[in-house]
């Protein structure tokens, strides 16, 4: 009797061990299955013998990541285009150009505001050829915005559906002018109409910036099918500015100066995303220049490697 019991126990152990081995062997990825973090790639062949690839999102991996409340991304990159909304007082600048006596009666600080007096001081023009918004027209397709966020973090607030996203990086803005204008550095800086035709005429401004956004994520466990909306504010400090002009008469000329640009920049920022496709937009609430021209820059584009 004892021998029969031992026989059955030994047989049961062998069956359980064999089943565990078979399960382990089935669970182990084959040579045709590759997993890169949350992405599973299965390689196969079609009826013609050609290689095929199928991609799956591992939701278990995504849910495991949700155990952490703080996530970090490195080197998030934006690529887009710049433009601005121009609210400068061109009519006041024309009136100022008509009445030369205003320079004797105006306040000493009047030239350093966004009034017609300030605009006429920054970009002086004769009344016979007044200043117009068309003079500062941009070539939109060549006014490129590139932002590099060295570090970006997302902090969970509520079930990973409501988060705070913040970052630190640099905004690099190129304003490519369609007209032949030139920034003349000095104190004060002036913008003049030039006598040559430029094949390239741009202003470059770089800011060290910090955006802070409130983020909504519709499906944190399945990032490939989630809708996201982020809105917030951003502050920046001007760290570099220069102009670059290319013409046949003068060749290539680069000038480095602050060019009457605002040192500080504050604005609104947002992001709209579905799965891996992410769009961003930034709108400045402070003018690009410190006085004279009242232009509010904005940029839109695509974000890479973001949350």
Residue pairs with C-beta under 8 A, 6 or more apart in sequence:
29 35
32 42
32 43
32 44
33 40
33 41
33 42
33 43
34 40
34 41
34 43
35 41
35 58
37 61
38 57
38 58
38 61
38 62
38 65
38 223
39 55
39 56
39 57
39 58
40 55
40 56
40 57
40 58
41 53
41 54
41 55
42 53
42 54
42 56
43 51
43 52
43 53
44 51
44 52
44 53
44 54
45 51
45 52
46 52
57 222
57 223
57 224
59 221
59 222
62 220
62 221
62 222
62 223
63 221
65 71
66 160
66 220
66 221
69 155
69 156
70 153
70 154
70 155
70 156
71 153
71 154
71 307
72 151
72 152
72 153
73 149
73 151
73 152
73 153
73 154
73 305
73 306
73 307
74 150
74 151
74 152
75 148
75 149
75 150
75 305
76 148
76 149
76 152
76 167
76 169
76 303
76 304
76 305
76 306
77 146
77 147
77 148
77 149
77 303
77 304
77 305
78 145
78 146
78 147
78 148
78 149
78 280
78 301
78 302
78 303
78 304
79 144
79 145
79 146
79 301
79 302
79 304
80 144
80 145
80 146
80 280
80 299
80 300
80 301
80 302
81 140
81 141
81 143
81 144
81 145
81 299
81 300
81 301
82 138
82 140
82 143
82 144
82 145
82 173
82 174
82 175
82 297
82 298
82 299
83 138
83 140
83 143
83 297
83 298
83 299
84 138
84 175
84 288
84 295
84 296
84 297
84 298
85 295
85 296
85 298
86 133
86 136
86 293
86 294
86 295
87 294
87 295
87 296
88 114
88 119
88 133
88 292
88 293
88 294
88 295
89 114
89 115
89 116
89 118
89 119
89 294
90 116
90 119
90 130
90 131
90 132
90 133
91 116
92 115
92 116
92 117
92 119
92 120
93 116
93 117
93 119
93 120
93 123
93 125
93 130
93 131
94 116
94 127
94 130
94 131
95 116
96 102
96 116
96 117
96 119
96 120
97 120
97 124
97 125
97 126
97 127
97 130
97 131
98 127
102 117
106 117
110 117
110 118
111 117
111 118
111 121
111 188
111 291
112 118
112 121
112 290
112 291
113 291
114 287
114 291
114 292
114 293
114 294
118 291
118 292
119 131
119 292
119 293
120 131
121 188
121 291
121 292
122 188
122 189
122 190
122 191
122 260
122 289
122 291
122 292
122 293
123 131
123 135
123 190
123 191
123 192
123 292
123 293
124 190
124 192
125 131
125 193
129 193
134 179
135 179
135 181
135 193
136 177
136 179
136 181
136 293
136 295
137 177
137 178
137 179
138 175
138 176
138 177
138 178
139 176
139 177
139 178
142 174
142 176
142 202
143 174
143 175
143 176
143 202
144 174
144 176
145 171
145 172
145 173
145 174
145 282
145 299
145 301
146 172
147 169
147 170
147 171
147 172
147 209
148 169
148 170
148 172
149 167
149 168
149 169
149 211
150 167
150 168
150 169
150 170
151 167
151 168
151 169
152 165
152 166
152 167
152 169
152 306
152 307
153 165
153 166
153 167
154 163
154 164
154 165
154 215
154 307
155 163
155 164
155 165
155 166
156 162
156 163
157 163
157 164
159 220
160 217
160 220
161 216
161 217
161 218
161 220
162 214
162 215
162 216
162 217
163 214
163 215
163 216
163 217
164 212
164 213
164 214
164 215
165 211
165 212
165 213
165 214
165 215
165 230
165 232
165 271
165 307
166 210
166 211
166 212
166 213
167 210
167 211
168 208
168 209
168 210
169 208
169 209
170 206
170 207
170 208
170 209
170 239
171 206
171 207
171 209
171 236
171 282
172 204
172 205
172 206
173 204
173 205
173 206
173 207
173 297
173 299
174 202
174 203
174 204
175 202
175 203
175 204
175 205
175 297
176 200
176 201
176 202
177 198
177 201
177 202
177 203
179 193
179 201
180 193
180 194
180 195
180 196
180 197
180 198
180 201
181 191
181 192
181 193
181 194
181 201
182 191
182 192
182 193
182 194
182 201
182 243
182 245
183 189
183 190
183 191
183 203
183 243
183 255
183 257
183 259
184 190
184 191
184 192
185 255
185 257
185 259
186 257
188 260
189 257
189 258
189 259
189 260
191 293
196 247
196 248
196 249
196 250
197 247
197 248
198 245
198 246
198 247
199 246
199 247
199 248
200 244
200 245
200 246
201 243
201 244
201 245
201 246
202 243
202 244
202 245
203 241
203 242
203 243
203 259
204 240
204 241
204 242
204 243
204 244
205 238
205 240
205 241
205 261
205 288
206 238
206 239
206 240
206 241
207 236
207 237
207 238
207 239
207 265
208 236
208 237
208 239
209 234
209 235
209 236
209 237
209 265
210 234
210 235
210 236
211 232
211 233
211 234
211 269
212 232
212 233
212 234
213 230
213 231
213 232
213 269
213 270
213 271
214 230
214 231
214 232
215 228
215 229
215 230
215 271
215 307
216 228
216 229
216 230
217 226
217 227
217 228
218 226
218 227
218 228
219 225
219 226
219 227
220 226
223 275
224 275
224 276
225 275
226 273
226 274
226 275
227 273
227 274
228 271
228 272
228 273
228 274
228 278
228 307
229 270
229 271
229 272
229 273
230 270
230 271
230 272
230 273
231 268
231 269
231 270
232 268
232 269
232 270
233 266
233 267
233 268
233 269
234 266
234 267
234 268
234 269
234 282
235 264
235 265
235 266
236 264
236 265
236 266
237 263
237 264
237 265
238 258
238 261
238 262
238 263
238 264
238 265
240 256
241 256
241 257
241 258
241 259
241 261
242 254
242 255
242 256
242 257
243 253
243 254
243 255
243 257
243 259
244 252
244 253
244 254
245 252
245 253
246 252
246 253
259 289
260 289
260 290
260 291
260 292
261 288
261 289
261 290
262 286
262 287
262 288
262 289
262 290
263 290
264 286
265 284
265 286
266 284
266 285
266 286
267 282
267 283
267 284
267 285
267 286
268 282
268 283
268 285
269 280
269 281
269 282
269 283
270 280
270 281
271 278
271 279
271 280
271 281
271 303
271 306
272 278
272 279
273 279
273 303
273 306
277 302
278 302
278 303
278 304
278 306
279 300
279 301
279 302
279 303
280 299
280 300
280 301
280 302
280 303
281 298
281 299
281 300
282 298
282 299
282 300
283 296
283 297
283 298
284 296
284 297
284 298
285 296
286 296
287 293
287 294
287 295
287 296
288 295
288 296
288 297
289 295
